[in-house]
Every structure is written in structure tokens, then in C-alpha cells.
């Protein structure tokens, strides 16, 4: 599978001074992450590795060419009983060429052509003289077929390793899909956390400006004798607290920026220590939540973890077939036949004789082999059956965990929406309270301390509103992740082509 978005040009993230930070949209961050995230790039190699494993298993049925050549020569001088020197010579050569192929039934077929040449002399003690010395050329064209009858017989057994490799390839593909969805969740959460950090910094700057105005007013009131020194000190303490908040907010921005750049695959030694990256403001949360039954149905249909476990069960089933096969005795039958030719002249003549079917031979063999007790094979079968039972329980557990995750994510989103509505109401009430306290303070009907407390309450309410906004966004992302709709959330589609081919 491949993401259509992956064909987009890579986003070049540049580092600019803090006053003019580079602006990155969420979609640009996602495209950059899909193209450059190191974790995803590592994962996308797994399908390629698994694909080559499939090729290797398919190659087990490829034809194999073979050839052999032997050369042997000897000369021997010796003395007979009369003291005369005798000499025997030997010159023999043989060549063979053929092709062999394994078939899916477990059998193996071999076609070969061979030629042998013998020349030389030797002493025959019965005749009391040297014999031989004439050239002999022999050729043979034959066919041999060997077929297991019990162990290793049948398509199921012989294709089991290939089916295992194909299943492992599908697992690697599903794991890559999972990694893509996990990355989408990671990049969006990191993006909105950076946005949240900027908004908290902006809130701190707004509070700082307000504290500076209150300090100016406190200084002026003290100069006019309308307030005591304690009010000025309280205003100065409030201002110092706001400055401290700004420092922490700036640090949070830097950390959130690094987290986002790392997810995008853009964090390297070329970046300055304090890169600045502008992002979009926190969006308003969607007011509607899809009905729980629809969410659960989508989650069950798009649960890659369950799909992966089902593939693992398929691999165990193929392992069971192989284990049961190992229990069977080896009973192999082999049938061979060949045409032969003999010539005292040349190998061409000997092959011509063989092709003319001047001579033939055939053979039939049967072999049997069975380990005593065969305990190892029986133990492997039992282990495999236990693993299958274990895998089926694991599949049930995965589906149960998914149900729990969907229920929890749906409730979290529903709760976060309610908390967001409540936080918005609290901010509105605290703003009204602050304005009322400010009016009372200006009229001399309230103390400066009470005004500062109203300001702090308003600050806390605004910070809680930011918490509620971020929580609602993250809850939406989490629900989309467990539901399997993160791609639709960002307008991305899977292609039929595997992502690893990108």
C-alpha cells in the first residue's frame, strides 16, 4: 500500500529567526513526516525484506542446471614372472549435463545426458597377456522421477513454507500500515501541543501586559497617597510571577518544537539550538460525535492488530501441516529410464546410437525410513497445537482490548467536550468577575489584593480553557486512531500499491 500524499514534494523546513519563524501547516507536517520520519523509513523496509523471502521460497521450485566432469589417467610399469617389463595404461573420462526441478507434489524430476570414454590396456593373468587398448565411447540420455508417497507428499506440505512467507509479507505490510497510523497520531498531537505552547505563551504575554498596567497604577496611586506601599509590592510580585511564566512558556515552545521536528524527521545537527516554527492556532472542537455503534463497527473492520494476529494464526496452521508431515514415515519411490549408445569411434557416434535407441535400461527403487518412536515429530505437533490455541486466545484478547479502547476513547471525547463547554463558561464568568472587581477597585470599594485574586482566577480559568481545548483535540485524535479513520481525517487514501515501494 502507498499513500497518495507520499508523492508530494518534501517540505523543506527552514530555521528562521524568532521574529520570523517558518510557518508549517498540519498537512505539510504530515507530508514531511511520511517522507522523512526515521521510524517509518525503518519500518517500510520490512515489507521489502519479506517480499524477498517470498521470492526465495518460490525459487525452491525453479529448475536447477548441473554438470559434472571426471578425468582419470594412469601408467604403471611392472615386471612379470619371466622378468620382462610390462606396462598398463588407463585413460577414462566422463561428462554429464542435466536439469532437475522440484514439483509441488514433492517429487523431483531430473533429465540428464552423459558421455564416458575409456581407453587403455591391462594384463590378464588368465591369458598371460595384455588386453584392451581399444577406444570405447558410451553415451546415455535418461530421465528420473522421484516421488515421496507419505512424508513430503502433496501440495499442502510443499507449499506450506511459501504460504508462511506470503503471510509474513502480509504481516509486514499490516505493521507498516499500523506505523503510518501511529505516526499520523504522533505528528498531529505534537503539532497541536506546539500550538498550545504558543497560545500559553501568548496568554502569559497578555497577563504580563495587564500586570505592568496594574503596577503603573499602583505606583501612581502610591505617589498620590491613595494606596500603601504594600499594594505596590503586590503588583511587583504579580509582575515577577508573570515574567517567570513567560520563561517557562518559552521553554515549553522550544521542547514542543523539537518534538514536532523529530516526528517530521527534520531534527538534525544543522538546526540551531533554538529553532522557531510557527503553526496554526488550536482549532475549535467539532461539536458532534459519531454514534458509538458506528465507531465500534469502523474499529472492528479496520483493526490491523487483529488482522496481524489472524495472519500469525495462518502461519501456525502452515506450521501444523509441516509438523504433521514430519510424523509420517519416509517412503520414496524412484523411477528411471535411459537410452544408451556405444561406439568405438567417437562420442558423436555414441550419442547417435543412443538417439537411435540401440540400447536402453530402466530402474525402480523404493526406500523407507522412520525414526524409532518418532517422539521429536510428535512433540512438535503438540507444541504447534498449543501455540494455535494460544494464538486464538490472543486474538480474542485483542478484540476485547479494542472494544475497551473504543469505549474509553469515545467516553474521553464526550467528557472532554463537556469539560470544554464548562471551561468556556468559567472563563466568561471570571472575565465578568474581574471587570466587576476592577470597577469596584477604581471606585475604592475593593482592595488591590482582591483585584489580584480576581486576575489570578481569570488566568487559571483561561489556562484551564486551553487545557480543555487541547484535551478535546487529543481525544478526537485518539478516537480516530482506534477507529482507524485517521487517514480520512486528513484526506489521505491508501493506494493499491504497497507503501514500501515508495
N, C-alpha and C positions, 0 to 999 in steps of 0.2 A: 504494500500500500504506500501511497505517496500523498503528501499534502500539496494541494494546488498552490497554496501560499508559498511553498518552498521554492518555486520557480521565480519568485520575485527577486530583484536585486538586493544584495545585502545592504543593510543600513550601516553607514559609516558613522560611528559615534565619535564626535569630536569633543575635546575638552576645551572649554572657553573660560574666561574669567568669570568670577562670581556675579558680576553685574550683568553679564550677557550669557547666561547658561544656554547650552544646547537644548532644544525642545524636542521631546520624543513622545509620540502618541502611543497609546497602548498597542495598537496594531503593529506599529513599527517595532516596538519592543518585542512583540511576539514573533514577528518575522525574523528579527535578528537572532532571537533565542533558538528558533527552529533551525536556523542555518549554522549557528556557531556554538551553541551550548556544548561544552565538552562531554558532559554525561550522556547527552543524546547521541553525539557523534560516536562515542564508545559503544553505546547500545546498538546503533544501526549497523555495526559490523557483525553482530551476532547472526542476523539473517543471512548475510553473505557467507559466513563460515558454515552455517547449517545447510545452505544450498550446495556448497561444495561437498559436504558429507553425503548428500543425496546423490550427487554425481558419482562419488566414489562407490556407493552401493550399486548404482546402475551399471558401473563399469565391471562388476563381477560377472556380468553376462556378455561382456564383449569378447569377440574371438581373440585368440592368442596364437601368434605365429611362433614356430620353433624350428630350429635346425641344429644338427649335430654333425661332427666330422671326426673321424678316428683314423690315425695313421700308425702303422706298426711295421718295422723292418728289423731283421736280424741276420747276422752272418756268424757261422760257427765252423771253425777248423778243428778236426779231431783225427785220431789215428785208430784204424781198425785193428783187428787181432793179428793181421799179417804185417802190421807196421806201416801200412800205406796211409797217406794223408787224405782225409776225406773232408768235404765241405758241404754244409747245408745252408740254404738261404731261405728267407721268408720275406715276402712283401705283401702286406694286406692293407686295404683301405676301405673305408665305408663312409657313406654320406646319407643323411636323411633330412627331409624337409616336410613340414606339415602345418596344419592348423587345428586347433582344438577350441571347442566352445561349450560352455555350460548352458543348459536349458532350464526353464523354470520348473520342470518336473523333478529336478535334482540330478538328472542324468548328464553325462558328458559325452560328446561325440568328437571323434578325432579322425581326421583324414591325413594320410601321410604317403610320401613316396620315398623309397630308399634304394640305394645302389651300393653294392660291395664288390671289391676287386681283390682277387687273391692270385699270387704268383710266387713260385719258389720251389725248392726241392728238399727232400729229406731221405734219410737212409732207412730202408725197410729191412729189418733183421731177418724176417722170414724168407725174403727173396735174396737177401745178401747183396743188395744193390741200391743205388739212389733211385728214387721215384719222384714224380712230379716234374716241375719245370715248365709246365704249360700254363698259360694265362686263362683265368676264369672270371667272367663278368656276370654278376647276378643283379637283377632289378626286381623291385616289388612295389605294387600300388595297392594300398589297403585302406580299410575303413573299420573303425572300432567304436562300439557304443557300450557305455557302462551306465547302468540304472540301479539306484537303490530301490529296494522293494518295501522296506519298513522305515528305518531311520533315514531322514533327509528326503523322504518321498513326498511329492505333491507341491502344488503352487503355494499353499498357505505357509508351509515351512520355509521354502526357499525365498519367498518374497517378504518374509517377516522382517529381516534386517532393513530392507528397503522401506517398508512401511513405517518402521521405527524412525528411520532417518527423515522421512517425509513428515511424520508427526512432530519430530524435534524442530524441523524447519517451520512448521506452523506455530509451534510454541514460541520460537524466536520472533516470529512476526507479531504474535499477540503481545509478547513482552515489550516489543518496540512500540506498539500502539499504546500500551499502558504508560510507557515512559513519555510519550508525546503528551498524553492527557495530564500526567503528573507535572510535566514541565509547564503546560498551559496554566495549571493551577498555581504553580510556584511563581511564574512570571507575573500573573495578574495580581496575586497577593502582594508581591514585592513592589509592583508598580503603585498600587493604591496605598501601601504603607509609606512609600516615599511621598505621595501626595498628602497623606495625613500628617507626615512630619512637617511639610511646608505649611500646612494650614495651622498647625500648632505653633509654629514659629511666627506666622502672621498674627495669630491670636495674642501671642506674647508681645509682639511689637505694638499692637493696639492697646494692650494693657499697660505697656511701658509708657506710651504717649499719654494715656489717661493719668498714670501715676505722676508723670512730670508736671502735668497741669495742676493736679492736686497739690503737689509740692510748691509750685509757684503761688497758688492761692494761699497755702498755709504760711509761706514766708511773708506774703503781703498782709495777711490778717495779723500775724505776729508783729509786724512793723507798725501796724495801725493800733495795736493793743487790743485787738478783738479776739485773740486767742493766746494760749500759753505756748511755751517752748515745747511742751510735750506733744502737741499736735504736729509741730514741725518735725520732731524726731520720728513720730509715727509715719509721717509722709515719706521721710527719707528712708526708713526701714522698708516701707512698701515698695519704694522705687528700687532699692537694692535687691529685693526679692524678685522683682520683675526682670532685672538685668541677669540674675542668676538663672531664671527660667529661659531667657534667650540663649544663654551659653549652652544649657542642656539641649535646647531645641536645635541649635546649630549642629551639635554633636550627633543628635539623632538623625538629622538630614544627611550628614556625611556617611553614617553607618548604613542608612537605608539606600543611599546612592550606590555604595559598594555592593550591597546585596543585590540590587537590581542589575548592575553591570556584570556581576558574576553570573547571574542567571542568564543574561543575554550573551555570555561568552565574550564580553568586551573588556574584562578586567585583566590588564597585563602590566608589565613593568614600564610601559611607555606613558601610562597615566600619571598625572601629578598626584601628590598626596591628598589633595582636597578637590577632587573633580566636582563640577556642578552640573546638574542635569535637571532641566525643567520638565514637569509633567502636567497633565490635565488635573483640574480640581476634582475633588471627590464628587461623584455623580449622585443624583437623587435616587434613592432606592425604589425599585419597581413596587407599586402598591398592591399588585396581585400575586397570588401564589397558586401554582397549578395544584389541582386536586391530588391528594395523596395517592389514590389508586392509580392515576395516570403516571405519577412519578415512579411508583413502585414497578409498574409494568415496563417502563422505559429502562429502569435499572436492571431488571431481570433479563431483558433482551440484550443489553449492552454490557453485561458483566464479563470482562475479559478474564478475571481471575477464575471464574467458573469454567470458561472456555479452555483456559490453560489446564485446569485440573482434569477436564474431560479428555484432553489430549494425552495427559500423563496416564490416565486410565487406559487409553488406546495403546500406548507404549507397553504398559503392563500386560495387556491382553496378548500382544505380539510376543512378549517375553514368556507368557504362559504356553503359547504354541511351541516355542523353541524348547522350553523345559519339558513339555510332554513328549516332544520329539526325541529328546535325549534319553528318555526312558525306554525307547524301543531298541531292540537288537539291530545290529548292522547285518543286513542281508543284501548283498550286491550281486547282480548278475552282469556278466560282461560277454558280449558277442563280437567276434572279429572275423574279418574275411579279407583276403587279398588275392591278387593275380600276380604271378611270378614269371620271370623270364630269365633264361640262362644263355650265355653266348661266350665262345672262346675268343671273340674278336674285339669287341668294343662295348662300351656302356650304351651307345645308341642302339646297337643290335639287341642288347638285353632288354631295354625298355620297349623296343618294338615287339619283342617276343611276349612281354608282359601285357602290352596293349592288345595283342592278338589272342590273349587268354590261353596261352600254351600250357600254363600251369596255374594251379590255384591251391589255396589252403584256407581253412576256417577253424575257428576255435570257440569254445563256450566254457565259461568258468563261473563258479558260484562260491561266494565267501560268506562266512558267518562270524560274528564277534559280539560278545555280550559280557560286560564286567560281572564278576561274581557278586550276586546280591544287588548290584546296581544302586547302592544306597545313596551315592552322591547325586544321581539324577533325580531320585525320588525326593530327596531333601530339597533340591532346587524347585521342584514342583510345589511342595508345601510352602516354601518361602514366598514364591510368587503369588500363590493364592492368598496368603496372609497380607501381602502388600496390596493386592487388589481390594481386599476388604477394607484395609486401612485407607486406601485412596477413595473408596466410595464414601466412607465416613467423613473424610476430609472435604469431599465435595458437598456433602450435606452441611458441614460446618461453615464452609464458605458462603453458601446460600443463606444460612442463618445469620452469619455476621453481616451480610449485605442487607438483609431485612432490618437488622438492628441499626445499621449505619444510616439507612434511608429514613427510618423513623426518627432517629436522633437529629439528622440534618434537617428534616422537614420541620421538626419542632423548634430547632435552634433558629431557623429563619423566621418562623411565625413569632417566636418570642422576641427576636431582635427587632422585628418590625414594630411590635408593640412598645418595646423599650425606646425605639426611635421616636415614636409619636409622643410618648411620655416625656422624653428629653426635650423635644421641641416645645412642649407646653411649659416645662420647668423654665426654660430659657426665657420664654415670653413673660412668665410671672416674675422672674428675677430681674428682668430689664425694667418692668413696671415698678418693682420694689425699689430698685436702685434710683430710678428717676424720682420716686416719691421721697426717698431719704435725701436725695440731693436737694430737692426743693425745700425740705424741712431744714436742712443744714444751712442753706442760703438764707433762710428766714430766722435762723438762730434757734430753731425748735428741736434740733438734734445735734449730737456730738460728732466730732470728727471720727472718733473710734467706730461709732455706729455706721457712719458712711463708709469707712474702710471695710467693715464687716460685710456690708451690702455689696461692695465691689468684689470682695473675695467670693462671696456666694455666687455672684454673677459669673466670675471667672470659672469657678468649679462647674457651674451649670453648662457653660459653653464648652469646657473640656469634656464633660460627660456627653454632650451632644456629638462631639467629634468621635468619642468612643463608640457611641451608638451607631453613627454613620458607618464607621469602619467595620464594626461588628456585623451590621446588616449586609454590607458588601461581601465580607468574607463568608458569611453564611450562605449567600447566594452562590458564591463560587464553590463552596463545599457541596452544596446540594446538586449543582450542575455536574460536579465531578462524580459523585456516587451514582447520579442518574445516567451519566455517560453522554451528556449533551453539551460539553464544553466546546466542541467544535462548532456546533450550531450557534452557540452563544457568540462566537467570534466570526461567524460566516465562513468557516473553513470546512472543506469536504475531503473525504478520502478519495483518492483515485484508485482505479483497479490495480495500478502498478504498485509494487512493494516500495515502501519508503526507503529501504536500504539501497535502492537503485538511484537515489537522488545524488 
